[in-house]
Amino acid sequence: MTNYLDELKDILRPHLSKYGLKILPRGRSQFSLVKGGTIVMTVRDAQETVELSYKEKKYSYDKWYTKPEHLAQTIINVLEAQEKPAE
């Protein structure tokens, strides 16, 4: 796992239980956020960019401009707007 993704996971981890999500590592440079066995979001380190796949759309973020804490906040904002909190 890359340092970028490690930092991102560390920032996200405390927020995920609110939505019933868990981190599922998928190889060295990718992980998914899963809920009950269903993949909700996939994050992949693609060298100079980080690709985020969510609801059949792919978004790319330049790692130089988008630090892990900024991407984590973007992911948290998406979860707050789109996902129902776990009961």
C-alpha positions as CSV (number, residue, x, y, z in Angstrom):
1,M,0.0,0.0,0.0
2,T,1.4,3.4,-0.8
3,N,2.1,6.0,1.8
4,Y,-0.6,8.3,0.3
5,L,-3.2,5.5,0.7
6,D,-2.0,4.6,4.1
7,E,-2.4,8.2,5.3
8,L,-5.8,8.4,3.6
9,K,-7.1,5.3,5.3
10,D,-5.8,6.5,8.7
11,I,-7.8,9.7,8.3
12,L,-11.0,8.0,7.0
13,R,-11.0,5.1,9.5
14,P,-12.7,6.9,12.4
15,H,-15.5,8.2,10.2
16,L,-16.4,5.0,8.4
17,S,-18.4,3.2,11.2
18,K,-21.0,6.0,11.1
19,Y,-22.0,4.7,7.6
20,G,-21.4,1.0,8.3
21,L,-18.4,1.0,6.0
22,K,-15.1,-1.0,6.3
23,I,-11.8,-0.8,4.4
24,L,-11.1,-3.7,2.1
25,P,-7.5,-3.8,0.9
26,R,-7.3,-4.8,-2.8
27,G,-3.7,-5.2,-3.8
28,R,-0.8,-2.9,-3.1
29,S,-2.2,0.3,-4.6
30,Q,-5.9,0.1,-4.1
31,F,-8.7,-0.3,-1.5
32,S,-12.4,-0.3,-1.4
33,L,-15.0,0.9,1.1
34,V,-17.5,-1.8,1.6
35,K,-20.9,-2.1,3.3
36,G,-22.3,-5.5,3.9
37,G,-20.2,-7.1,1.2
38,T,-21.1,-4.4,-1.4
39,I,-18.4,-2.1,-2.7
40,V,-19.5,1.5,-2.2
41,M,-16.3,3.2,-3.3
42,T,-12.8,2.2,-4.7
43,V,-9.7,4.3,-4.3
44,R,-6.7,3.5,-6.4
45,D,-3.2,5.0,-6.5
46,A,-2.3,5.6,-10.1
47,Q,1.2,7.0,-9.8
48,E,0.7,10.8,-10.1
49,T,-3.0,10.7,-9.5
50,V,-5.5,9.0,-7.2
51,E,-8.6,7.6,-8.8
52,L,-11.8,7.4,-6.9
53,S,-14.7,5.3,-8.3
54,Y,-18.1,5.9,-6.9
55,K,-21.6,5.1,-8.3
56,E,-20.1,4.0,-11.7
57,K,-18.2,7.3,-12.2
58,K,-14.4,7.8,-11.9
59,Y,-12.8,10.9,-10.5
60,S,-9.1,11.6,-10.7
61,Y,-7.2,13.8,-8.2
62,D,-3.6,15.0,-8.7
63,K,-1.6,13.9,-5.7
64,W,0.6,17.0,-5.9
65,Y,-2.4,19.3,-5.3
66,T,-4.7,17.0,-3.4
67,K,-3.1,15.9,-0.1
68,P,-4.6,12.9,1.7
69,E,-6.4,15.1,4.2
70,H,-8.1,17.0,1.4
71,L,-9.2,13.9,-0.4
72,A,-10.4,12.3,2.9
73,Q,-12.6,15.4,3.5
74,T,-14.0,15.1,0.0
75,I,-14.8,11.4,0.6
76,I,-16.4,12.2,4.0
77,N,-18.5,15.0,2.4
78,V,-19.7,12.5,-0.3
79,L,-20.6,10.0,2.3
80,E,-22.5,12.6,4.4
81,A,-24.5,13.7,1.3
82,Q,-25.1,10.3,-0.3
83,E,-24.9,7.5,2.2
84,K,-27.4,6.7,5.0
85,P,-25.8,6.5,8.5
86,A,-25.7,2.9,9.9
87,E,-28.4,2.1,12.3
